[in-house]
Amino acid sequence: MMDADLLVATFVDLADTMVADFDVIDFLHMLTSRSVELLSVSAAGVVLADPRGALRVAAASSEAAGVVELFQIQNDQGPCLECFRTARPVAAADLNSPDQRWPRFAEAAARAGFRSVHALPMRLRHEVIGALNLFGSGAGPFGPEDLRVGQALADVATIGLLQERSVRRNETAAEQLQAALTSRVIIEQAKGKLAERLGIDMERAFGMLRDYARGSNQRLTDVARNFVDSATADFPPPR
Amino acid sequence: MPDSRHTVLWGLVVARAARHGRPASAGDVCEVAVTAARVNGGWVTVAGGPGPDFLMHVTDPVSEWLAEFQLTLGEGPCHDVQISEGLSLGSDLEDAPSGRRWPVFAPAAVQRGARAVFAFPLTIGSIRVGVMGLYRDSAGPLPPAQLRDCLLLADTATVLLIEAGSHGVEQAGDGNGAGLPGQPANLALHRVEIDQATGMLTVQLGVTAAEAFARLRAYAYSQDRRLADVARDIVTRRLRLQPDSSADGDH
């Protein structure tokens, strides 16, 4: 049975985050962390469909190399790609079973310590704009309640991505999607700069950038951009 | 697959440049984009450091006017992408949302014969080298295949401009524009390690993010290795680049 209090708290927190001018990558990152807690999985990630025809990782609950690689590898094969094609939830309940539809993906998942994966579509009308990917360390499919909550989280991710603008036209969705992907690149560049400057890992660097953004009431992307653009490597960057 | 389409488009850019007897430039990319997107014209503006952007390439007089007007006015789809993270697609400059977004630009552009204007940022994250604009004399969105081509071409123009810039504008005439020979990296298949490595190199080399990206690519090219593989070595701290030579490491 899912913890009802945690469920309520999660959706209240997510709604609270969606105030004017919020940072979509910060939001999606929070959503992946909360998905891990709520659904008792080991890792979660939001993967977006770049109109260029590729799947791109927008946010992941863990920075571990194997985890990120797992999301990236799905450009070639895996449940996430399948989820985009079919616009339906796709599950691989036991990646250890011998008959694998996605052998390369299953191997990478096993290396990273996962045995099951679920991909839940982020739908906008009839289009799939992304997917919420959930990795478990144990085998077994989600029950109906987990699936329902997982899909609700994926739907909230869609709403967050499309932000405050009402999507009258597909174009606006394309604009928002590109903005999110660019934000993500800016944040990765800033993480690299900070990690190098302080000799810390990427996870720590992200945490510092995010905490500073929240503490100073700025968008994470703006903090990251100022830091990368700054002529010095001093952190926090001059405003 | 995005990779094969990327290669097809690059082939068109190179073929066009070859017909003019020079290395591929962002201008060639713009011309290919106009054809691929089935629009009437296009332009490329380039970020000139702290000063205002300047016009680098136009395909026709209407494009020239659209580009210059937006630079002067500080309004329009191209202006939007300069100050935001995304692209800006004005598929019908006579509709109400366009009127709200660009109250001066939209009616003026329509009067000049542009019903739709599409602006693509030439950026890799915080690296901003310019904007590619396209216009069409009829309203309507860019269909998905055309949007995909424009985004892939914008990536190509971005890499060409970064490499032209990193080799110094004063080297003009000495094969500038193309920078390195060969196909620019397909940014659609971008790995996060490339962005992280770019950020790390700004500190290791004491350079801007644009220069860091160019150095990363130059190193990968000189070692005949994939960009993503070199980036991973940098992120995992198996490789450091030195400020003076573009190639150094622990082995």
HADDOCK unambig.tbl for C-alpha pairs under 7 A between the chains (distance, minus, plus):
assign (segid A and resid 51 and name CA) (segid B and resid 148 and name CA) 5.54 0.50 0.50
assign (segid A and resid 52 and name CA) (segid B and resid 2 and name CA) 6.29 0.50 0.50
assign (segid A and resid 52 and name CA) (segid B and resid 148 and name CA) 4.50 0.50 0.50
assign (segid A and resid 52 and name CA) (segid B and resid 151 and name CA) 6.32 0.50 0.50
assign (segid A and resid 52 and name CA) (segid B and resid 152 and name CA) 6.40 0.50 0.50
assign (segid A and resid 52 and name CA) (segid B and resid 188 and name CA) 6.17 0.50 0.50
assign (segid A and resid 53 and name CA) (segid B and resid 1 and name CA) 6.70 0.50 0.50
assign (segid A and resid 53 and name CA) (segid B and resid 2 and name CA) 5.34 0.50 0.50
assign (segid A and resid 54 and name CA) (segid B and resid 2 and name CA) 6.59 0.50 0.50
assign (segid A and resid 54 and name CA) (segid B and resid 188 and name CA) 6.09 0.50 0.50
assign (segid A and resid 54 and name CA) (segid B and resid 189 and name CA) 6.57 0.50 0.50
assign (segid A and resid 171 and name CA) (segid B and resid 89 and name CA) 6.52 0.50 0.50
assign (segid A and resid 175 and name CA) (segid B and resid 86 and name CA) 5.63 0.50 0.50
assign (segid A and resid 175 and name CA) (segid B and resid 87 and name CA) 5.33 0.50 0.50
assign (segid A and resid 175 and name CA) (segid B and resid 88 and name CA) 6.23 0.50 0.50
assign (segid A and resid 176 and name CA) (segid B and resid 86 and name CA) 6.69 0.50 0.50
assign (segid A and resid 178 and name CA) (segid B and resid 86 and name CA) 5.10 0.50 0.50
assign (segid A and resid 178 and name CA) (segid B and resid 87 and name CA) 6.61 0.50 0.50
assign (segid A and resid 179 and name CA) (segid B and resid 85 and name CA) 4.64 0.50 0.50
assign (segid A and resid 179 and name CA) (segid B and resid 86 and name CA) 3.85 0.50 0.50
assign (segid A and resid 182 and name CA) (segid B and resid 85 and name CA) 5.84 0.50 0.50
assign (segid A and resid 182 and name CA) (segid B and resid 86 and name CA) 6.86 0.50 0.50
assign (segid A and resid 182 and name CA) (segid B and resid 125 and name CA) 5.10 0.50 0.50
assign (segid A and resid 183 and name CA) (segid B and resid 85 and name CA) 6.49 0.50 0.50
assign (segid A and resid 183 and name CA) (segid B and resid 125 and name CA) 6.59 0.50 0.50
assign (segid A and resid 185 and name CA) (segid B and resid 125 and name CA) 4.69 0.50 0.50
assign (segid A and resid 185 and name CA) (segid B and resid 195 and name CA) 6.19 0.50 0.50
assign (segid A and resid 186 and name CA) (segid B and resid 125 and name CA) 4.28 0.50 0.50
assign (segid A and resid 186 and name CA) (segid B and resid 126 and name CA) 5.21 0.50 0.50
assign (segid A and resid 188 and name CA) (segid B and resid 192 and name CA) 6.69 0.50 0.50
assign (segid A and resid 188 and name CA) (segid B and resid 195 and name CA) 5.52 0.50 0.50
assign (segid A and resid 188 and name CA) (segid B and resid 196 and name CA) 5.15 0.50 0.50
assign (segid A and resid 189 and name CA) (segid B and resid 195 and name CA) 4.86 0.50 0.50
assign (segid A and resid 189 and name CA) (segid B and resid 196 and name CA) 4.83 0.50 0.50
assign (segid A and resid 189 and name CA) (segid B and resid 198 and name CA) 6.12 0.50 0.50
assign (segid A and resid 189 and name CA) (segid B and resid 199 and name CA) 4.31 0.50 0.50
assign (segid A and resid 190 and name CA) (segid B and resid 199 and name CA) 5.84 0.50 0.50
assign (segid A and resid 191 and name CA) (segid B and resid 196 and name CA) 6.33 0.50 0.50
assign (segid A and resid 191 and name CA) (segid B and resid 199 and name CA) 6.95 0.50 0.50
assign (segid A and resid 192 and name CA) (segid B and resid 196 and name CA) 4.14 0.50 0.50
assign (segid A and resid 192 and name CA) (segid B and resid 197 and name CA) 5.98 0.50 0.50
assign (segid A and resid 192 and name CA) (segid B and resid 198 and name CA) 6.99 0.50 0.50
assign (segid A and resid 192 and name CA) (segid B and resid 199 and name CA) 4.29 0.50 0.50
assign (segid A and resid 192 and name CA) (segid B and resid 200 and name CA) 4.55 0.50 0.50
assign (segid A and resid 193 and name CA) (segid B and resid 199 and name CA) 4.14 0.50 0.50
assign (segid A and resid 193 and name CA) (segid B and resid 200 and name CA) 4.46 0.50 0.50
assign (segid A and resid 193 and name CA) (segid B and resid 202 and name CA) 6.56 0.50 0.50
assign (segid A and resid 193 and name CA) (segid B and resid 203 and name CA) 6.27 0.50 0.50
assign (segid A and resid 196 and name CA) (segid B and resid 200 and name CA) 5.12 0.50 0.50
assign (segid A and resid 196 and name CA) (segid B and resid 203 and name CA) 6.61 0.50 0.50
assign (segid A and resid 197 and name CA) (segid B and resid 203 and name CA) 6.47 0.50 0.50
assign (segid A and resid 225 and name CA) (segid B and resid 126 and name CA) 5.80 0.50 0.50
assign (segid A and resid 228 and name CA) (segid B and resid 126 and name CA) 6.93 0.50 0.50
assign (segid A and resid 233 and name CA) (segid B and resid 203 and name CA) 6.75 0.50 0.50
